[in-house]
Each structure stands twice: as structure tokens, then as C-alpha cells.
Amino acid sequence: MSEPGPGAPGFGNYQNEIYLHGLEDRLPPFTTDLTALEEAARGRLEEGPFGYVAGAAGSGATARANREAFDRCRLVPRMLTGATARDLRTTVLGEELPAPVLTAPVGVQSIVHPDGELATARAAAALGLPMVLSTASSHTIEQVAEAGGAGPRWFQLYWPADDEVCVSILERARAAGFRTLVVTLDTWTLAWRPRDLDRAYLPFIRGVGTAIPFSDPAFRAGLAKPPEEDLIAAVLRWVPMFTGTDRTWDRLPFLREHWDGPLVLKGVLHPDDARRAAAAGVDGVVVSNHGGRQVDGAVAALDALPAVAEAAGGELEVLFDSGVRTGADVLKALALGARAVLLGRPYVYGLGLGGEDGVLHVLRSLLADLELTLGLSGHRTLADLGPGSLHRP
């Protein structure tokens, strides 16, 4: 086994901090059980925003399958491995990170807290974790970059149908210090989402989650009046530009031409798509079913991960999201071939419960759980993990 290096951050110490606060009758502000955050947020958020975050496509079968896949996959602890010191540090696409965790690109975060993405950027930066900013942000690229300070940041693209707008947004992201581009492939149009439909709740048509296009000079150039003066016209220009058009593989060179950093495709579930991505010269893929929000009855992301990782070989960096809730979940994904995971709904629930402090608490809880579970399962570094660390029926 490889040895933990010097200066490895002790994320597990958050456990000691909580217990010591107990001596002063101070309890954690929110639950440390990240699987219970959804229920906690249900009692705090309005029905529309809560349903938008918690909801899924169709019957919710894919979202359930994501969690069931993690439950079927079990860690097999090993004993007497000298795991007293643990090290979560890793390198993703050439970027050194303190842990294999990123915040997933979740849009319209202001529907759960006014600070939205600004709070998430500050919390992620405080821990040195990359924030992946959604194109559907409630705040502009530049505002989020300023909030995140020196913290690592990636940008997620919902690919607009207007090439000039696309290039303008990419140039802004690069100028603001966003290093890696994550292109979401699976949400070129919205799925049938009953929880939102039953309330006719879609923030975008009210101009929420549109801060990036509405502040973009190329987008504004196509309007007779700025969005501040004619919101409806801006929305009507935005909707067909960002939804309704499925791209093809031969369009990927356009993105490579206009982005000189790492390029990652999000939403890959089939090994053949991973092979095509590698052949297209992209740098990585995210194995993801969008948290069950896009295709009802789809394969669980964790079940798809091993075959995609095998197909990627050494040509692509493989990341993972969809269904991650605990430190054990992260370990399972890493053991099956992921380099890092993107955490979604849990940190958004934390945002809704307590703004920046809520996001920070959720991230610290996940990292502490991850480090402790790594050691207690008999591993000292992430490199020690592999399929042999698991029992899979």
C-alpha cells in the first residue's frame, strides 16, 4: 500500500469538533446524517423549490435505482492495515485536490437561499474543493468567481444553439478563472417531471436561473430591449436557445476550438459513448443520469460505472455523480473506477437549511465520513481502493 504524504488534511477531525462542542451543550446546526437532509429541507423550503430539487423524471424509478445500486454494493473491511493516518488527496485532470469531491453543477440555487451559488462558491473554496458552476446560475459567472476567491472552479455548459452566445459565455468563464469545462449532454430538453408539472413550477420562465445568459453581451445583442426592461422577450429568446436541440458527435470540435482547458462530457452511461468521447479527444466523462431527473427507468449510474471506466481505459478521466449521499458511497464509486465524485442534492439541502454555513457543514460531514470510513475499511489512501474492496452480488 502507498503511504499517506505529509500535510494530509484531517477531515475526520470534524467529528472531534462536534463532540467537543457537546461539552458546551452546542449541537450541530443541522443533521450529520446526509441521507436525512431531504426530510429536514422539506420542512423548511416552499413546495415549489423543494419539489424542484428533490423531484425526478417520471415515476422516480431512476432516482430510486441510484440509491438501490449503492445499497447492493458493499464494502469489505480489512483488518490490521495500519490505517491510523489517512490521505484523501488526489489529482483530477492535472489539478491537485484535497479530496475526491466536487460540488455538482446545480442550477437556480437562489430558489432555496438568496445567496445561492455565491454561498456554495464560498463554502467549496474554504475547503479547497472545486465548485462546478451551472449555466443556469442565479448569479453571473463573474459574481460567482469573485465569491469563490482563489478556490478551484469548473464551468458547466448547457450548450446554447446560438454559436456566438456559446463562445461569449465560454470566453467569460475562461477569463473568470474557470479551469475545466463540463458539458452536460443529457439535458438538451427537460424531461417529464411530475412534481414540477403539478405545480406548474419552472423558475427559468420567471427569469430565475438566467443570470448568465441575461448578462451576456452576445445574448443581449439579440434583444430589442434588455431583460431588465422586457423580461418576457428575454425568456422567449432564452428558452429555444438553451433547450430543444440535441447535438451530435461531429459538433464536439467546435467546443475544443473555443476552450483551451480540460473538456469533460457529463451524462455518459454506455461504454460505447466513452469510447467515442476518447476518440473525439475529450479529457474526461462524468458517469451520470442527472440524479434520475432526465430518463425514467434508466440504468443506475453506479451500475453503469464499471463498464464505462473499463472502456475509458487510460485515455479518459472518469468522474461520477447521481445518488451520492455518504462517505461510503464515495468509496464505492472510487473503487469501481471513478477518480472523483460530484455531490449534488445534499449540499443544496444544506444551502436551503443554512446558506453558506449549511453547505460547509454538509461538505465537512461528507469529508469526515469519507476519511473515517476509508480508514475503518482498511485503507490509507485512495490508491488502495479497487474492485477487491467491494462485495457486489
PEQUIWO-V677499 format. One record per pair of residues at least 6 apart in sequence whose C-alpha atoms are under 6 Angstrom apart, sorted by the first residue. I is the first residue (numbers start at 1). J is the second residue. Records with the same first field share a line. If there is no record, write none. Layout:
I: J ; J
This chain:
4: 86 ; 87
8: 87
11: 367 ; 368
12: 368 ; 371 ; 372
34: 325
41: 349
49: 111
51: 195
55: 195
56: 193 ; 292 ; 293
57: 191 ; 192 ; 193 ; 293 ; 294 ; 295 ; 296
58: 192 ; 193 ; 296
61: 296 ; 297
62: 292 ; 296 ; 297 ; 298
63: 291 ; 292
65: 300
66: 300 ; 323
67: 323
73: 392
74: 390 ; 391
75: 389 ; 390
76: 389 ; 390
77: 377 ; 378
78: 377 ; 378
79: 378
81: 378
83: 375 ; 379 ; 380
86: 380 ; 381
87: 381
88: 99
89: 97 ; 98 ; 99
90: 96 ; 97
91: 97
100: 340
101: 340 ; 341 ; 342
102: 129 ; 130 ; 131 ; 342
103: 131 ; 132 ; 342 ; 343
104: 132 ; 342 ; 343 ; 344
105: 132 ; 133 ; 134
106: 134
107: 134 ; 136 ; 137
108: 136 ; 137 ; 138 ; 209
109: 116 ; 117
110: 116 ; 138
112: 352
113: 352
118: 144 ; 147
119: 356
121: 148
122: 147 ; 148
123: 356 ; 360
125: 148 ; 151
128: 151
130: 152 ; 153
131: 153
132: 153 ; 154 ; 155
133: 155 ; 156
134: 156
135: 156 ; 157 ; 158
136: 209 ; 210
137: 209
138: 209 ; 211
139: 211
140: 211 ; 212
153: 178
154: 178 ; 179 ; 180
155: 178 ; 181
156: 181 ; 182 ; 183
157: 183
158: 184
160: 166 ; 241 ; 242
161: 241
165: 218 ; 219
180: 261 ; 262
181: 263
182: 264 ; 265
183: 265 ; 266
184: 266
185: 266 ; 267
186: 267
188: 243 ; 244 ; 245 ; 246
189: 243 ; 244
191: 294
227: 234
262: 283
263: 282 ; 283
264: 283 ; 284 ; 285
265: 285
266: 285 ; 286
267: 286 ; 287 ; 288 ; 289
268: 287
269: 287 ; 304
271: 307 ; 308 ; 311
274: 312
283: 316
284: 316 ; 317 ; 318
285: 318
286: 318 ; 319 ; 320
287: 320
288: 301 ; 321 ; 322
289: 301
291: 322
306: 336
309: 337
318: 338 ; 339
319: 338 ; 339 ; 340 ; 341
320: 338 ; 341
321: 341 ; 342
327: 366 ; 369 ; 370
335: 385 ; 386 ; 387
336: 387
347: 359 ; 362
350: 358 ; 359
351: 358 ; 359
